[in-house]
Amino acid sequence: MIQSEAMAQAPSMHEQEWAGLLARIAVGDQSALAELYDASSAKVFGLAMRILGDHAAAEETTLDVYTQVWRRISTYEAERGTPGSWLMTLAKHRAIDRFRSSYLERGRQVPLEHTAELPGHEETPEQYSAGLERQRLVQQALASLSVEQRQAIALAYYWGMSQSEIAEQLKLPLGTVKTRMRLGMIKLREVLAPHGEG
């Protein structure tokens, strides 16, 4: 399972090594987890640090990621991505969860420019360049919205909040939140449609 698709895609040497470590972790080899940590934790920490901007929180998130690897190794499927991309996905989700939790606890506003910079994983230069262009277009489109529309859409799409949660967070009627999001999404589609980003 771990090697099927990975071999077809001719993974880099470290991806092959990491696939072997994941296979050992899957049978309960704790030393393999330690080896994987030594080999990959700098990348995981770097991603967590970029999202969180806090050294201690990034360290805790990094440890959380490897705890998840140990507990959830059975969920890794090679056909859905390389070991590195799986690790980066875990790291990204854990860091965003921690960031969102911190955001909700403090009730602070985070500029949209920061949320749009959350990185992807293992991108080619072409994908990275296309991603930057998409990011620029989306930021321009978001700037065309009212502050209220932008805020509702950011809470939904960057923080994963439901419309009910947004209404509670902003102390607004649910209908108001729904209207802001609907009008905002219509405007975004209009602005992005000529670029094929609708």
Secondary structure, 3 states (H helix, E strand, C coil): CCCHHHHHCCCCHHHHHHHHHHHHHHCCCHHHHHHHHHHHHHHHHHHHHHHHCCHHHHHHHHHHHHHHHHHHHHHCCHHHCCHHHHHHHHHHHHHHHHHHHHHHHHCCCCCHHHHCCCCCCCCCHHHHHHHHHHHHHHHHHHHCCCHHHHHHHHHHHCCCCCHHHHHHHHCCCHHHHHHHHHHHHHHHHHHHHHHCCC
